Amino acid sequence: MTITVEMVLENMIRPVGQLESTVDTLKSGRLDAEVKKVAVVFMATFAVIQQAVATGVDLIITHEPTYYNHMDESEWLRGNPVYENKRTLIEESGIAIFRLHDYIHSYQPDGILMGMLRKLAWESYANPEEMRLLTLPQAEQHTVRTIASYLKSKLGIESMLVAGNPELPVRNFGLLLGASGGRSHIDFLNNHDIDLLIVGETSEWETNEYVRDAADMGLSKALIITGHQKSEEAGMFTVVEQLREGFPDLEVVFIESALAVQRI
């Protein structure tokens, strides 16, 4: 059976049905093109695309934008050498690129969240009715510091940001992946009885300052910021597993990329 780009995309869209408004569109390539090898990535970086092309990938499934903005708008980038070099690589290779963001977050439960919970071995900690809320077993004694150390080990992160007291004991905590925004973070901290919130990224003058004020008031609140990529990247293994199950004869690989920003 010939597998096409359209068939692969339908497999990923099917759990949700067609969304009326979404950034999840085919950014390059043709729907009727044959697919023998798929690469699942967090971000379709220049280096990732080069690697995919060199290894015979026909279709890239990326969680985040290709062209540096949420809508992948490119008119404002015309003539920019970074954009033009990347666009030329994509067009000359003929590779197809599809963004899978809104659909996977719309899975029930959220596909990125489930992939991250599996990566962290935290599925049993999650509240079945609100899986972003987690409770540690009574037998386990943890602080913000020990949880941060665990995250660094499991996600391959050398350092992360913490607001509040690193020695604060933690029993209940929240997991808001990616960049849901300061109001989302603050509402979550306010509406749930949690000691710690783990997020992907923040605006430093929003969530960070709210948690600092809470800690200075003597409230048991702390924040861990892992960085956007590492808070969601492993969640894309949900796609790898789904495609391997749906298309047993299709080669599906995961390409991990280095972090764009390093602490030196």
C-alpha positions in Angstrom: 0.0 0.0 0.0 1.3 3.4 -0.9 1.2 5.8 2.1 0.7 9.5 1.3 1.3 12.7 3.3 -2.5 13.1 3.4 -3.0 9.6 4.9 -0.4 10.3 7.7 -2.0 13.7 8.5 -5.5 12.1 8.6 -4.2 9.6 11.2 -3.1 12.5 13.5 -6.2 14.6 13.0 -8.7 11.7 13.4 -8.7 11.6 17.3 -10.0 15.2 17.3 -11.8 15.8 14.0 -11.2 18.8 11.8 -10.6 22.0 13.8 -12.2 25.2 12.5 -9.2 27.4 13.3 -5.7 26.0 13.7 -2.0 26.7 12.9 -1.7 23.0 12.1 -1.2 23.1 8.3 1.1 21.7 5.7 4.0 24.2 5.5 5.7 22.6 2.5 5.3 19.6 0.2 2.3 18.0 -1.4 -0.6 16.0 0.2 -0.4 13.3 -2.5 3.3 12.8 -2.1 4.4 9.3 -1.2 5.8 8.8 2.3 8.3 6.1 3.3 10.0 7.7 6.2 8.7 10.3 8.8 10.7 12.3 11.3 8.9 13.6 14.4 10.6 16.7 15.9 9.9 19.4 18.5 11.2 22.1 16.2 12.1 22.0 12.5 15.4 23.8 12.8 17.8 24.2 9.9 20.1 21.5 11.3 17.1 19.1 11.9 15.9 19.6 8.3 19.4 19.0 6.9 19.6 15.7 8.9 16.1 14.7 7.8 16.9 15.3 4.1 20.3 13.5 4.4 18.6 10.4 6.0 15.8 10.1 3.4 12.9 11.6 5.4 9.9 12.4 3.3 7.8 14.1 5.9 8.6 16.1 9.1 6.0 16.4 11.8 7.0 19.4 14.0 5.3 20.7 17.1 6.5 24.3 16.9 6.7 26.8 14.0 9.3 26.6 11.2 9.6 30.4 10.6 9.9 32.0 14.0 6.3 33.0 14.7 3.2 31.2 15.8 1.4 31.6 12.5 4.5 30.8 10.3 3.9 34.1 8.6 6.8 34.7 6.2 6.1 37.9 4.2 7.9 40.0 6.8 11.0 37.8 6.5 11.4 38.2 2.7 15.1 39.0 2.0 16.2 37.9 5.4 19.2 35.6 4.7 18.3 33.2 7.6 14.8 32.8 6.3 15.8 32.6 2.6 18.5 29.9 3.3 16.0 27.8 5.3 13.2 28.2 2.7 15.6 27.3 -0.1 16.7 24.1 1.7 13.1 23.1 2.2 12.0 23.9 -1.4 15.0 22.3 -3.1 14.7 19.1 -1.0 11.0 18.7 -1.7 10.5 17.6 1.9 7.0 17.9 3.4 6.6 19.7 6.8 3.4 19.6 8.8 2.9 21.4 12.1 1.1 19.4 14.8 0.4 21.7 17.7 -3.3 22.4 18.2 -4.5 18.8 17.4 -2.1 17.0 19.7 -3.0 19.4 22.6 -6.7 18.7 21.8 -6.3 15.0 22.2 -8.2 13.6 25.3 -6.0 13.5 27.3 -3.5 16.0 25.9 -1.0 14.1 23.8 2.0 16.2 24.8 1.1 16.0 28.5 0.7 12.2 28.4 4.0 11.9 26.6 5.8 14.0 29.2 4.1 12.1 32.1 5.4 8.8 30.6 8.9 10.3 30.1 9.0 11.4 33.8 7.2 8.2 35.1 4.6 10.4 36.7 1.4 8.9 35.3 0.5 7.4 38.7 0.8 10.8 40.4 -1.6 12.6 38.1 -5.2 13.3 39.1 -7.5 11.4 36.7 -9.9 14.3 36.5 -7.2 17.0 36.0 -4.0 15.4 34.8 -2.0 18.6 35.2 -2.4 18.2 39.0 0.0 15.7 40.6 0.3 14.4 44.1 3.4 12.6 45.5 2.9 9.4 47.6 3.1 9.9 51.3 6.2 7.6 51.4 8.2 10.0 49.1 9.7 13.1 50.7 10.6 15.7 48.2 11.5 19.4 48.0 11.6 21.8 45.1 15.4 21.1 44.9 15.0 17.3 44.7 12.3 17.6 42.0 14.4 20.0 40.0 17.3 17.5 40.2 15.0 14.7 39.0 13.8 16.9 36.1 17.4 17.7 35.1 18.3 14.0 35.1 15.2 12.8 33.2 15.2 15.6 30.6 18.9 16.1 30.1 18.9 19.7 31.4 22.1 21.1 33.0 20.3 23.9 34.8 16.8 25.5 35.2 15.3 28.5 36.9 13.6 28.4 40.3 11.5 31.0 42.1 10.7 30.6 45.8 12.5 28.5 48.4 14.4 25.5 46.9 14.1 23.7 50.2 10.3 24.0 50.3 8.7 20.6 50.9 6.4 19.5 48.0 3.4 17.2 48.2 1.1 18.6 45.5 2.3 20.3 42.3 1.2 21.3 38.9 2.5 20.8 35.4 1.8 23.5 32.8 3.9 22.7 29.7 5.1 25.1 27.1 4.2 28.7 27.3 0.6 29.0 28.5 1.2 32.5 29.8 1.3 34.4 33.1 -2.4 34.6 33.7 -2.7 30.9 33.2 0.1 30.2 35.6 -1.2 32.6 38.3 -4.8 31.3 38.0 -3.5 27.7 38.3 -1.5 28.6 41.4 -4.4 30.4 42.9 -7.1 27.9 42.1 -5.3 24.7 43.2 -3.8 23.7 46.5 -0.3 23.2 45.2 3.2 23.9 46.6 5.0 24.0 43.3 4.2 24.8 39.6 6.5 23.4 36.9 6.3 25.3 33.6 8.1 25.5 30.3 8.7 29.3 30.0 7.4 32.6 31.5 7.5 36.3 31.0 9.9 37.1 33.9 7.9 40.0 35.1 4.6 37.9 35.4 4.7 34.4 37.0 8.2 34.8 38.5 7.3 38.0 40.4 3.9 36.5 41.5 5.7 33.5 43.0 8.4 35.7 44.6 5.7 37.9 46.3 3.9 34.7 47.5 7.0 33.3 49.0 7.9 36.6 50.7 4.4 36.6 52.2 5.2 33.2 53.8 3.0 31.2 51.4 4.1 27.7 50.3 4.6 28.5 46.6 7.5 27.8 44.3 8.1 27.7 40.6 10.4 25.6 38.3 11.0 26.8 34.8 12.5 24.0 32.6 12.6 25.9 29.3 9.9 25.5 26.6 11.6 22.8 24.5 12.4 20.4 27.3 8.9 20.8 28.8 7.3 19.4 25.7 9.8 17.6 23.5 9.3 14.1 24.9 5.6 14.6 24.5 6.0 14.2 20.7 6.8 10.5 21.3 3.0 10.2 21.5 3.1 10.9 17.7 5.9 8.4 17.1 3.9 5.6 18.9 0.6 6.6 17.1 2.2 6.5 13.6 4.0 3.2 14.2 0.8 1.6 15.4 -1.2 3.1 12.5 1.4 2.4 9.8 3.5 -0.7 10.7 5.4 -0.5 7.4 6.2 3.1 7.7 9.6 4.1 9.1 9.1 6.6 11.9 12.1 8.3 13.7 12.4 10.9 16.4 15.0 13.6 15.8 16.0 15.4 19.0 17.7 18.8 18.7 20.1 20.6 21.0 18.8 23.5 23.0 18.9 26.9 21.2 20.1 28.8 24.3 22.8 27.7 26.7 23.9 29.1 30.1 27.7 29.8 30.0 
